[in-house]
């Protein structure tokens, strides 16, 4: 997958496969470097920038939570089960896997394996006929959490003023990301001139827990 394809993709499983390929290629690059053969055998792909972390289990769990929220809202309106908040608490390490499974033992088939979990929620969300176009929504959520894996956005700690930190923390805790354009203004006033960061904050979204800009501000991985 190219950068342009990532930005325009409307098939969430293709994005998941691209992320999994990134892990595979980076692992191969590390092995080949240890053999001092990387210059000849490592694929020359943008996804091989080892200076940038690839996805973490937390990001995959939060993507699953975001997809589940969309799925439940589409089926049942604004009445959401309390289990969704519990899953987010697990993603952020506030409860253990045992506590999550105690709430619903059926989670044992998916939640211990984040890539398998994401594959399951992506495919499940395409079943109802009324979900026409839901793939595009899931791809937007994926881009919100993982950003652009083809190009790292440089960040400076000097941008993290008390206002920036307070805005990011408030949105994360409340799950209300309506202040993202205000966060962009605060970052810009602090010296941020990175178009990827500012455009993401001022874009249409959606923005959810795990949003890559908010995570960078709050130091979450």
VMD Tcl script that draws the C-alpha trace (Angstrom):
set ca {
  {0.00 0.00 0.00}
  {1.27 3.46 -0.89}
  {0.82 6.65 1.13}
  {-1.86 7.89 -1.29}
  {-3.72 4.57 -1.04}
  {-3.58 4.72 2.77}
  {-5.07 8.22 2.81}
  {-7.88 7.29 0.40}
  {-8.57 3.72 1.53}
  {-12.16 2.72 2.30}
  {-11.47 -0.94 3.08}
  {-10.42 -1.32 6.74}
  {-9.01 -4.82 6.32}
  {-6.56 -3.49 3.73}
  {-5.34 -0.94 6.27}
  {-4.94 -3.64 8.92}
  {-2.92 -5.74 6.49}
  {-0.68 -2.74 5.75}
  {-0.03 -2.26 9.47}
  {0.75 -5.95 9.92}
  {3.12 -5.79 6.92}
  {4.89 -2.89 8.59}
  {5.62 -5.01 11.66}
  {6.87 -7.87 9.49}
  {9.16 -5.64 7.41}
  {10.62 -3.87 10.43}
  {11.31 -7.16 12.18}
  {13.02 -8.41 9.01}
  {15.05 -5.19 8.79}
  {16.30 -5.62 12.36}
  {17.38 -9.19 11.64}
  {19.09 -8.26 8.41}
  {20.93 -5.38 10.03}
  {22.30 -7.77 12.60}
  {23.76 -9.75 9.69}
  {25.10 -6.55 8.09}
  {23.19 -7.36 4.91}
  {20.35 -4.88 5.22}
  {21.61 -2.65 2.39}
  {21.11 -5.48 -0.11}
  {18.11 -7.38 1.16}
  {15.78 -4.99 3.00}
  {12.85 -3.81 0.85}
  {13.13 -0.08 0.21}
  {9.67 0.80 1.54}
  {8.56 3.92 3.43}
  {7.18 1.72 6.19}
  {10.71 0.77 7.24}
  {11.52 3.95 9.17}
  {12.68 2.44 12.48}
  {12.96 5.87 14.08}
  {9.17 5.85 14.40}
  {7.28 3.34 16.60}
  {4.80 1.08 14.87}
  {1.44 0.23 16.36}
  {1.02 -0.89 19.95}
  {-1.59 -3.27 21.42}
  {-3.18 -0.27 23.16}
  {-3.83 1.42 19.81}
  {-5.43 -1.71 18.41}
  {-7.60 -2.12 21.51}
  {-8.73 1.52 21.32}
  {-9.52 1.10 17.62}
  {-11.67 -1.89 18.53}
  {-13.40 0.23 21.18}
  {-14.05 3.01 18.66}
  {-15.43 0.55 16.10}
  {-17.64 -1.05 18.76}
  {-19.03 2.38 19.68}
  {-19.90 3.09 16.04}
  {-21.43 -0.36 15.66}
  {-23.60 -0.05 18.78}
  {-24.74 3.49 17.95}
  {-25.73 2.40 14.45}
  {-27.80 -0.44 15.88}
  {-29.18 1.02 19.11}
  {-28.85 4.81 18.95}
  {-27.14 6.66 21.79}
  {-27.83 3.95 24.36}
  {-24.45 2.29 24.76}
  {-23.60 -0.69 27.00}
  {-21.37 -0.03 30.00}
  {-19.07 -2.76 28.68}
  {-17.64 -0.29 26.16}
  {-16.19 1.89 28.91}
  {-14.79 -1.24 30.55}
  {-13.03 -2.20 27.32}
  {-11.47 1.26 27.11}
  {-10.25 0.94 30.69}
  {-8.58 -2.33 29.74}
  {-6.98 -0.72 26.68}
  {-5.46 1.95 28.95}
  {-4.19 -0.62 31.43}
  {-6.60 0.37 34.21}
  {-7.97 -3.16 34.62}
  {-6.51 -6.58 33.90}
  {-7.49 -9.03 31.19}
  {-8.90 -11.30 33.91}
  {-11.21 -8.50 35.06}
  {-12.32 -7.84 31.49}
  {-13.06 -11.51 30.88}
  {-14.94 -11.76 34.18}
  {-17.43 -9.24 32.77}
  {-17.93 -11.34 29.63}
  {-16.10 -14.68 29.22}
  {-16.86 -14.62 25.47}
  {-14.13 -11.96 25.11}
  {-11.53 -14.70 25.59}
  {-11.89 -15.59 21.90}
  {-10.73 -12.19 20.64}
  {-9.40 -9.74 23.22}
  {-6.14 -11.49 24.16}
  {-5.05 -11.18 20.50}
  {-5.36 -7.53 19.31}
  {-4.87 -8.12 15.53}
  {-7.42 -10.95 15.63}
  {-9.77 -8.70 17.61}
  {-9.56 -5.91 15.02}
  {-10.10 -8.36 12.18}
  {-13.21 -9.63 13.95}
  {-14.78 -6.23 14.67}
  {-14.05 -4.96 11.16}
  {-15.76 -7.95 9.55}
  {-18.64 -8.07 12.01}
  {-19.41 -4.41 11.35}
  {-20.02 -5.08 7.65}
  {-22.84 -7.57 8.17}
  {-26.03 -5.48 8.55}
  {-27.33 -4.18 5.20}
  {-27.91 -0.75 6.79}
  {-24.15 -0.38 7.30}
  {-23.49 0.65 3.71}
  {-20.38 2.82 3.71}
  {-19.32 1.80 7.22}
  {-15.95 0.72 5.82}
  {-15.09 4.34 5.13}
  {-15.96 5.26 8.73}
  {-13.75 2.46 10.08}
  {-10.89 3.63 7.84}
  {-11.27 7.19 9.14}
  {-11.05 5.83 12.69}
  {-7.92 3.88 11.74}
  {-6.30 7.00 10.30}
  {-7.25 8.98 13.42}
  {-5.41 6.51 15.65}
  {-2.44 5.57 13.46}
  {-2.03 8.79 11.51}
  {0.17 8.46 8.44}
  {2.58 5.52 8.96}
  {4.45 6.58 5.82}
  {5.58 9.91 7.23}
  {6.47 10.77 10.81}
  {5.19 14.09 12.15}
  {7.95 15.83 14.15}
  {6.91 16.99 17.60}
  {8.60 19.37 20.00}
  {8.07 19.30 23.75}
  {8.14 23.09 23.62}
  {4.67 22.96 22.04}
  {3.17 21.23 25.09}
  {2.09 24.31 27.00}
  {-0.28 24.04 30.00}
  {-3.14 25.02 27.68}
  {-2.26 22.33 25.13}
  {-1.92 19.67 27.83}
  {-5.18 20.68 29.52}
  {-7.15 20.61 26.25}
  {-5.80 17.19 25.28}
  {-6.43 15.70 28.74}
  {-9.96 17.12 28.91}
  {-10.89 15.68 25.52}
  {-9.37 12.31 26.33}
  {-11.21 11.96 29.63}
  {-14.57 13.24 28.36}
  {-14.38 11.45 24.97}
  {-15.62 14.74 23.50}
  {-13.14 15.85 20.84}
  {-15.03 18.93 19.72}
  {-12.15 21.12 20.90}
  {-9.66 19.67 18.39}
  {-9.61 22.93 16.32}
  {-8.91 24.84 19.55}
  {-6.06 22.41 20.24}
  {-4.69 23.24 16.79}
  {-4.78 26.96 17.62}
  {-3.02 26.35 20.95}
  {-0.34 24.22 19.29}
  {0.20 26.83 16.60}
  {0.52 29.58 19.20}
  {3.14 27.42 20.95}
  {5.20 27.23 17.76}
  {3.85 24.17 15.95}
  {4.04 24.66 12.20}
  {3.61 21.03 11.11}
  {0.81 20.83 8.54}
  {0.02 17.16 9.29}
  {-0.60 17.93 12.97}
  {-2.59 21.11 12.44}
  {-4.64 19.75 9.53}
  {-5.53 16.64 11.50}
  {-6.77 18.73 14.43}
  {-8.81 20.97 12.14}
  {-10.13 18.19 9.94}
  {-13.61 16.70 10.05}
  {-12.50 13.70 12.07}
  {-13.82 11.54 13.55}
  {-11.56 11.79 16.61}
  {-11.59 9.16 19.34}
  {-9.53 7.95 22.26}
  {-6.20 7.02 20.73}
  {-6.16 9.98 18.30}
  {-2.49 10.17 17.32}
  {-2.12 13.89 17.99}
  {-3.75 13.74 21.43}
  {-1.65 10.66 22.29}
  {1.55 12.47 21.34}
  {0.62 15.45 23.51}
  {-0.24 13.22 26.47}
  {2.74 10.89 25.98}
  {0.60 7.80 25.48}
  {1.71 4.81 23.42}
}
mol new
graphics top color blue
foreach p $ca { graphics top sphere $p radius 0.5 }
foreach p [lrange $ca 0 end-1] q [lrange $ca 1 end] { graphics top cylinder $p $q radius 0.2 }
display resetview
